[in-house]
Amino acid sequence: MQRTPFEIPEQMREVADRSVNQAKQAFEQFLDATQKAVAKAEGSARTLREGAADVNRQAMAFVEENMAASFDVAQRLVRARTVEEVAAIQQEFVSRQMAKVAEQGKQIGEMVGRAASGAVDKAKK
């Protein structure tokens, strides 16, 4: 099979790679600030505290995991040399993310259900 060249000057690749790294650093700073805000919010909700804290931590872990995967694919795309390679990288990413999103949604749903059940049990007492 003949490969279709994906010509991008090396300087453009370097600029794109630096941009991805800068975006990743900015996201990590945002994530750190968000985690601090979540930690403060956890202290104000006593009734649902344990369940909400678990859901918050898990949701943040999912965000962090998904963003890491996104930055990884962005760096792989920047380094792609053919259109076929770009398509393969994107297809692999979408397939993995769809499976992850389904599993993460299931896990969050289960955690929210447990937290809600716990809150109802506490309210009955």
N, C-alpha and C positions, 0 to 999 in steps of 0.2 A: 504494500500500500504506500503510495506516495505521500510524503509529509508536506504540509503547507507551511512555509516559513512564517514565523511570527516576529517580524523585524521591529525591534524597539531598540533605539540607541542605548548603549550602556549607561550613559549619563542619566537618561530618563529612568532606567531601571533603578539606578542608585537613588535618585530623587524620590521615586515611588517607594523604595525600600525604607528610606529615612522617614517618609511621611507615615508609613504604616507603623514604624517604631515610635514616632512621636504620638500618633493616635493611641497606640497601646499604652504609652506612659500616661497620657491624659486620662484614659479610661481607668487605669490602675489608681490614679489619684482620686478620680470620681468614685470608684468603688470603695476606696478607703474612707472617704468622707461619708458615703452612704452607709457603710458598715458602722461607723461611729454614730450616725443618726439613728440607725436601727437599734443599736445597743442602748441608746438613751430612751427610745420609745418603749423598749421592752420593760423598763422599770415602772412605767406608768399604768400598765394594764395587768393588775393583779389576778383577776379571775381567770383570764385566758393566758396568763403569762407563760406558763410552760409550753402549752400547745402553740401559741403565737410565736414564741421564741424559736421553737423547732421549725415551724413553717418559714419564718423569716430567714433563719440560717440556711435552710435547705434551698429556699428560693434564691438567695444570694449565691450559694454554691452553684446552682444551675446557671445563673447569669454569668458568673465568672467562668464556668466551664464552657458555656456557649460562646462567650466573647473570645476566649482563648482559641477555640476552634475557628472562629471567624478570622482572627488575626493570623492564625496559621495558614488558612486557605488564602488569605490576601497575600501573604509572603510567597506562597507557592505560585500563585497566579503571576506575581511580579516577575518571577524567575522562569515562567513558562517560555518555551522556545517555539512551539507550534500551536496552531489553532486546535488541533486534536488534543494536545496536552491540556489546553485551557478547558476544553469541553469535558475531558475526563476528570479533571480536578473539580470542576463545578458539579458534575454528576455525582461523584463520590461524596462531596460535601453535602449536597442536598439529601442524598439517601441516608447518610449518617445522622444529619440533623433531624430529619423526619422521625427516625426511630427514637432518637434521644428525646425529642419533644413529646412523643407519645408516652414514653416511659416516665418522663418527668411530670407530665400532667397527671398521670395515674398516681404517682407518689405524692404529689401535692394534694390531690383530691383525697387520698387516704388520710393524710396528715390533718387536713382541715376537718374531715369527718371525725377523726379521733378528738381533735380539739373541741369541736362543737359538742360532741357527746360528753366530754369531760365538763364543759361549761353547764350543760343541762343537768348533769348529775350533781354538780356543786349547787346549782340553783334550787334543786329539789331538797337539799339538806337544810 
